[in-house]
Every structure is written in C-alpha cells, then in structure tokens.
Amino acid sequence: MINKGIPVTELHRHLDGNVRPMTIWELAEKNQISLPVDTPEALAAYVQIHDKTSDLLAFLKKLDTGVSVLASYDDCKRIAYENVEDAAKEGIDYIELRFSPYYMGETHGLSVEGVVEAVIDGIDAGMKAFNSQAKLIGILSRTYGSEICFKELSGLLAHKERITALDLAGDEIHYPAEQFVEHFKRGRDAGWQITVHAGEADGPSSIWKAINDLGAVRIGHGVAAIQDDKLMDYLAKHEIGIESCPTSNYQTATVQDTANHPMKAFLQRGIPVTLSTDDPGVSAIDLAHEYKVAKDVIGLTDAELAQIQKNGVEQAFLSQSEKKALYDIALNR
C-alpha cells in the first residue's frame, strides 16, 4: 500500500505510547516493579487494545503501564532508541516522535529536564545506529493543568534547539486551549512549530481555538472538522494539515466505525491529510497497517494514498532542502 517511490513519513507517533510489551516486562523485572500479570504474553494482552475502549481517557489509561516502569533516565533513553529502531524496521524515512516528559517521569520522580535529555540521547543513538531521521515534538499534558504544563514547558525549553515543535495532548474537554495561551506563546517565541490535539474528544470549536489561540499549523486527529464546512475550507486554504490516525480514532470511540472515517472527505476538500499510528504500542499496529486500513476499509484510491505520502513530506517540520533530500532518497531506492 505504501509507495516506496515517495518518501515514507510519519508525523504523529507518541514515543511514550510505543513502548514494546517485552521492554515493559524487562524494565519491570530490572526495577523490581510488580505488574498485574504473570507472563510477557499476558502483559501484551493487558497493555494493548484490539477492539475499542469507551472513550479517549480510557484509551490513554492504557499508556500508563508503559511509563510506570521508567525508573531511570537510562530507561527513558532505551524506549526513545527503540522507537527509532521500530521506525527504521518499518521503512519510515523520516519520523516525528512526540512525548510528554512530565508524564514519563512522574511515577518515579524523574525531572522533566532530565527526561528530555535522556530522550534526546536515545534518539541520537537510534539515528546513528539505524541511519534514520527523527525529530522530537514536546507535549504539554493538559490533564495536569496549567502550572504543571509550565513546568513541562520549562524542561523542554532547556533543550529548545533539539525540540522541533510543541503539542498539547490529554483531556481536551476539561482543559481547553484557552488555558494554555501563554505556554504556546512562549513555544512560538522559542522558534517552535505548533501542532495540537483537537477535534478528537471535542467539537470543531476546539480546532478553531487550537489555530486562533495557540497558533497551530497542524491538527492532531481533527475528526470533528467534518462537522464545520467553514473550518474545512479554512484548513484547505491555509494548508493546515490533519494528522489522521484511523485505528486510534476507532479505539478511542472518536469514530463509531472506521469505514466512515472523514479522511476521504478531508482529502476531497483539499485538506493536506497525513497518516499516522498515534500509539502503535497500545494499538498493536504499524504504519503499513494504517495504509492498508486507509485503502481496504476507508476506500482511498492509490492516487489518494500517494497524495497522503506527499502531504507527509510537505507537512513535515523540515526545511525545503531537507524535504528535497527525502525525495532524493526515495528516487534512488
């Protein structure tokens, strides 16, 4: 389903939502942390979703086991490294990995700045080992509230040259964008790009706020945009991309059935849609799976899938020369 003549990118993958079940098992053993199951096989069944949950918050709870075993900065480095390895094995030419450093460090009291440094070290080691390209997006976990998000922002800003963009994720309904205006002003002032989770658990107004209040140039999920014709026209006109994650949207009950996912309608409207896995360690999928779903279930044509791949390059937080280099890689395969 993936056209190797076009660069393969993924722009919406949470590295703290992509912790291998075996890694969770091994880190729990190393750190003497008890797990609710007795075998690695049972652990995989426990931490992964194979149908759907009741809502977004229930889905997010599934990530907790993976971060609960991160007892040291070396553990954080390991999962970052393994994320780059996973992307390389999937044949992804360029990936943007996002993470919430406060969330990753919370269980064992690791500092935000220390987690950010460890993740950077893991990404660098992974890129060197697998000759891969990856950039980092820092997440502010809105569910913790404004003050904790300022703390998270401060830790990210300590390494601002290595962070490409700022994101807002978590409980979209109870912690709306207007609570984080100052955070994102500081992020933009640092020279970061902005992508925001919006229109996933809440309606179109959440997407408008992400754009107008926070300065989003890409929207994570954005499913609710289908309800607002004016918004879809705006996204198309201003080339604000929607990072679509169809399997995740089904598992969080954001869409009731994948066949009616709005991706196709967004593409036909001229919105630069991209395709991603979101939390593949929880969803038990890879990027090739999402392309297969897009073709076989949602009904995208090969031409539409090729457009999605091109959108992935154009929407990537890369310079024009870096984008050209990606095309050169694909042409020389």
C-alpha positions in Angstrom: 0.0 0.0 0.0 2.9 2.3 0.7 4.6 3.7 -2.4 8.4 3.4 -2.0 8.9 5.8 -4.8 7.6 8.5 -2.5 9.2 9.3 0.9 7.6 7.5 3.8 7.0 9.8 6.7 5.1 9.6 10.0 4.2 12.8 11.8 2.0 11.7 14.7 3.6 9.0 16.9 3.9 9.1 20.7 7.1 7.5 21.8 5.7 7.1 25.3 2.7 5.3 23.6 5.0 3.0 21.8 6.8 1.0 24.5 7.2 -2.6 23.5 5.4 -5.1 25.8 8.7 -7.1 26.2 10.5 -3.9 27.1 7.9 -3.2 29.8 8.4 -6.7 31.1 12.2 -6.4 31.2 12.2 -3.0 32.8 9.7 -4.1 35.4 12.0 -7.1 36.3 15.1 -4.9 36.3 13.5 -2.2 38.5 11.6 -4.7 40.7 8.2 -3.3 39.8 5.2 -5.6 40.1 2.9 -6.0 37.1 -0.7 -7.1 37.2 0.0 -10.2 35.1 2.5 -13.1 35.3 3.8 -13.6 31.8 5.0 -11.5 28.9 2.2 -12.9 26.7 -0.4 -11.8 29.3 1.2 -8.4 29.5 0.9 -7.8 25.8 -2.8 -8.6 26.0 -3.1 -6.3 29.1 -1.4 -3.3 27.6 -2.7 -3.5 24.0 -6.2 -2.7 22.6 -7.6 -5.0 19.9 -11.1 -3.5 19.6 -12.1 -0.3 21.2 -12.4 1.5 24.6 -15.2 3.6 25.9 -13.5 7.0 25.2 -10.3 8.9 24.8 -9.5 8.9 28.6 -9.9 5.1 28.8 -7.6 4.7 25.9 -5.0 7.0 27.5 -5.0 4.8 30.7 -3.6 2.0 28.6 -0.3 4.0 28.2 0.2 4.2 32.0 1.8 0.7 32.4 4.4 1.5 29.8 5.6 4.7 31.6 5.2 3.2 35.1 8.4 1.1 34.6 10.6 4.1 33.6 12.5 4.3 36.8 15.7 5.9 35.5 16.9 8.2 32.7 18.5 5.2 31.0 15.1 3.6 30.8 13.8 6.7 29.0 16.7 6.7 26.7 16.0 3.0 25.9 12.5 3.5 24.8 13.4 6.5 22.7 16.1 4.4 21.0 13.7 1.6 20.4 11.2 3.9 18.8 13.8 4.9 16.2 14.6 1.2 15.7 10.9 0.4 15.2 10.5 3.2 12.6 13.6 2.0 10.7 12.3 -1.5 10.6 9.0 -0.2 9.2 10.9 1.5 6.4 10.0 5.0 7.5 12.3 7.6 6.0 11.5 10.4 8.5 9.5 10.3 11.7 8.4 13.0 14.2 8.2 11.4 17.7 6.3 13.3 20.4 6.5 12.8 24.1 5.3 14.2 27.4 8.4 14.4 29.7 6.4 15.1 32.8 4.2 12.1 32.2 7.2 9.9 31.5 9.0 11.0 34.7 6.0 11.3 37.1 5.9 7.7 38.6 9.5 7.7 39.8 10.1 11.4 40.3 12.4 11.9 37.3 12.9 15.6 36.4 11.4 16.9 33.3 14.6 18.3 32.0 16.4 15.0 32.7 13.8 13.0 30.8 14.1 15.4 27.8 17.9 15.0 27.8 17.6 11.2 28.0 15.1 11.1 25.1 17.4 13.2 23.0 20.3 10.9 23.8 18.2 7.9 22.8 17.0 9.5 19.6 20.6 10.4 18.7 21.9 6.9 19.4 19.0 5.4 17.3 19.6 7.7 14.4 23.3 6.8 14.3 22.6 3.0 14.7 19.9 2.8 12.1 20.8 5.6 9.7 17.4 7.1 10.3 15.9 10.6 10.5 13.8 11.6 13.5 12.8 14.9 15.2 11.2 15.5 18.5 7.9 17.2 19.4 7.4 18.2 23.0 4.0 17.6 24.5 2.3 19.6 27.3 -0.1 17.2 29.0 -3.1 19.4 29.6 -4.7 17.0 32.0 -2.2 18.0 34.7 -3.3 21.6 34.5 -1.7 24.9 33.6 1.0 25.0 36.3 2.4 21.6 35.7 2.4 22.4 32.0 4.6 25.5 32.7 7.0 23.1 34.5 6.9 20.8 31.5 7.5 23.7 29.1 10.5 24.8 31.2 12.1 21.4 30.9 11.6 21.4 27.1 12.9 24.9 26.7 16.1 23.9 28.5 16.8 21.9 25.3 14.9 24.1 22.9 17.4 23.6 20.0 16.6 19.9 19.9 12.8 20.3 20.1 11.1 20.9 16.7 7.5 21.6 17.8 5.1 21.9 20.7 1.9 19.9 21.2 -1.0 19.9 23.6 -2.5 16.5 24.4 -4.7 14.8 27.0 -8.2 15.7 28.3 -9.4 18.0 25.5 -12.8 18.7 27.0 -11.9 19.7 30.6 -8.7 21.5 29.7 -9.4 23.7 26.7 -6.9 25.6 24.6 -7.6 29.0 26.3 -5.9 27.7 29.4 -2.6 27.4 27.6 -2.3 30.5 25.5 0.8 31.8 27.4 2.5 28.4 27.2 2.2 28.3 23.4 3.2 32.0 23.0 6.5 31.0 24.7 6.8 28.0 22.5 6.4 30.1 19.3 8.8 32.7 20.7 11.3 29.8 21.0 11.0 29.2 17.3 9.0 26.0 17.6 6.3 24.9 15.2 2.9 24.2 16.7 0.7 21.1 16.4 -2.3 20.5 18.7 -4.5 17.6 19.5 -8.0 19.0 18.7 -11.3 17.8 17.4 -10.7 14.3 18.8 -12.8 14.3 22.0 -14.3 17.7 21.5 -16.0 19.5 18.6 -14.9 21.9 15.8 -14.6 24.8 18.3 -11.6 23.0 19.8 -9.9 23.1 16.4 -10.6 26.8 15.9 -9.1 27.5 19.3 -6.0 25.5 18.5 -5.5 27.6 15.4 -6.5 31.0 16.7 -5.4 30.8 20.4 -2.4 28.6 20.2 -1.1 29.1 16.6 -1.5 25.5 15.4 -0.2 24.9 11.8 -1.2 21.2 12.1 -4.0 19.5 13.9 -3.7 16.1 15.6 -6.8 13.9 14.7 -9.1 16.8 13.8 -12.0 14.4 13.2 -14.6 16.9 14.3 -13.7 19.2 11.4 -16.2 17.3 9.3 -19.0 19.0 11.2 -17.9 22.5 10.1 -17.8 23.4 6.4 -16.2 26.8 7.1 -13.5 25.1 9.1 -12.7 22.6 6.4 -12.4 25.4 3.8 -10.1 27.3 6.2 -7.9 24.3 6.7 -7.6 23.7 3.0 -7.0 27.4 2.2 -4.3 27.8 4.8 -2.7 24.3 4.3 -3.3 23.3 7.9 -2.8 19.6 7.9 -4.8 17.0 9.7 -2.7 14.2 11.2 -5.2 11.3 10.8 -4.9 8.1 12.9 -7.9 5.9 11.9 -7.3 2.9 14.1 -6.7 5.1 17.1 -9.8 7.0 16.3 -11.8 3.8 16.3 -10.3 2.5 19.5 -11.0 5.8 21.4 -14.6 5.8 20.0 -13.9 9.1 18.3 -15.4 7.5 15.2 -18.0 4.7 15.5 -16.7 2.7 12.5 -13.6 3.1 10.5 -15.3 2.8 7.1 -16.9 6.2 7.7 -13.7 8.0 8.9 -13.7 11.5 7.5 -10.2 11.2 5.9 -11.6 10.7 2.4 -13.9 13.7 2.7 -11.0 15.8 4.0 -8.8 14.8 1.1 -11.5 15.6 -1.4 -11.9 19.0 0.3 -8.2 19.8 -0.4 -7.1 19.5 3.2 -3.5 18.2 3.5 -4.2 14.9 5.4 -1.3 12.7 6.6 -1.5 9.2 8.0 0.0 8.0 11.3 -0.3 5.3 14.0 -0.6 7.6 17.1 0.3 5.0 19.9 1.3 1.8 18.0 2.5 0.0 21.1 -1.0 0.3 22.6 -2.9 -0.2 19.3 -0.8 -3.1 18.3 -0.3 -1.8 14.7 2.4 -0.3 12.4 2.3 2.3 9.7 1.8 -0.3 6.9 -1.4 -1.4 8.8 -2.8 2.1 8.7 -2.2 2.3 4.9 -4.0 -1.0 4.5 -6.9 0.3 6.6 -7.0 3.5 4.5 -7.2 1.5 1.3 -9.3 -1.5 2.2 -11.7 -0.1 4.8 -11.9 3.7 4.2 -11.7 3.2 0.5 -8.9 5.5 -0.6 -7.5 5.1 -4.1 -3.8 4.5 -4.8 -3.7 8.1 -6.1 -5.2 9.4 -2.8 -2.7 7.3 -0.8 0.2 8.7 -2.9 -1.2 12.2 -2.1 -1.1 11.4 1.6 2.5 10.4 1.3 3.4 13.6 -0.5 1.4 15.5 2.2 3.6 13.9 4.8 6.7 15.4 3.3 5.1 18.9 2.7 3.6 19.0 6.2 6.8 17.7 8.0 8.5 20.2 10.2 11.5 20.3 7.8 13.3 22.9 5.7 12.8 22.8 1.9 16.3 21.4 1.5 15.6 18.6 4.0 12.3 17.8 2.1 14.2 17.6 -1.2 16.7 15.3 0.4 13.9 12.9 1.4 12.6 12.9 -2.2 16.1 12.1 -3.4 16.3 9.1 -1.0 13.0 7.8 -2.5 14.1 8.4 -6.1 17.4 6.5 -5.5 15.8 3.4 -3.9 
